[in-house]
Amino acid sequence: MTVGLLEALMPPSCGACQGDVEGWDELLCGPCEDSLLPLDPPWCQCCGLPFSSLDDDPHLDNGIAPPPAPPRRCGVCAPLVRSFRLARAGWHYGAAMADLLQALKFAGRRGLAVPLASLLVERIPPEVMDVGVDLIVPVPLSLPRMRQRGYDQAWLLAEALGRSLSCPAVPRGLARIRETAPQSTLGLGQRADNVRGAFAALDEVVAGRHVLLVDDVLTTGATAESCAKALGQGGAESVTVLTVARVV
């Protein structure tokens, strides 16, 4: 079926609000595209949580560029020894971005994975690639949810990201070894317990590799931490976490 016939039968629409767009190559309408908020430093050197502002500095009022801010950790990461090297996300999880990711996960719109991966590629900070990436691994979906949904959105994102970065992506570098409740249904204090010990790495796939762990959204980092710990136990040389968006 040609694009012209598709447009006649089902005109292209915005991936977020379903409003009109001019062509099938447009992911978002103008207002939704304008609502996307990129994540920028300064942020926690570990989990990438953006700080609201730098400490007050007299240089800011006299036209002199302030000195670079020293690396620092957020209050959550400061007392912890993280299993991942660092975690970064491209965009705020809000407005149109939340709608896009919800449509990918729950509305069967798997075709959104490729443009979402492209949006992420635009926002990958240099430190993500500092040690090199040997392998891209998605956070695995549970088997019951996979059967219900018919696809794993994290794998679709990882696959598209691998093509953009010319890096191999594997769908089964990690496995869920026990069922967990959806993290979105739990309070912040319950999430780490929910996913603790829920994953295992395939040693023959990840051992000795610098692994890029990919998911759609980072919230508390509990899932990323549990996955990274499993990858480390499987012999991964390092684990870097990358998500399309994060809750701030």
Secondary structure as GFF3:
##gff-version 3
##sequence-region A 1 248
A	DSSP	alpha_helix	3	9	.	.	.	ID=ss1
A	DSSP	alpha_helix	30	35	.	.	.	ID=ss2
A	DSSP	three_ten_helix	58	61	.	.	.	ID=ss3
A	DSSP	beta_strand	86	92	.	.	.	ID=ss4
A	DSSP	alpha_helix	95	106	.	.	.	ID=ss5
A	DSSP	three_ten_helix	110	112	.	.	.	ID=ss6
A	DSSP	alpha_helix	113	122	.	.	.	ID=ss7
A	DSSP	three_ten_helix	126	129	.	.	.	ID=ss8
A	DSSP	beta_strand	135	138	.	.	.	ID=ss9
A	DSSP	alpha_helix	143	149	.	.	.	ID=ss10
A	DSSP	alpha_helix	153	165	.	.	.	ID=ss11
A	DSSP	beta_strand	174	176	.	.	.	ID=ss12
A	DSSP	three_ten_helix	183	185	.	.	.	ID=ss13
A	DSSP	alpha_helix	188	195	.	.	.	ID=ss14
A	DSSP	beta_strand	199	201	.	.	.	ID=ss15
A	DSSP	alpha_helix	203	206	.	.	.	ID=ss16
A	DSSP	beta_strand	210	218	.	.	.	ID=ss17
A	DSSP	alpha_helix	222	233	.	.	.	ID=ss18
A	DSSP	beta_strand	238	246	.	.	.	ID=ss19
###
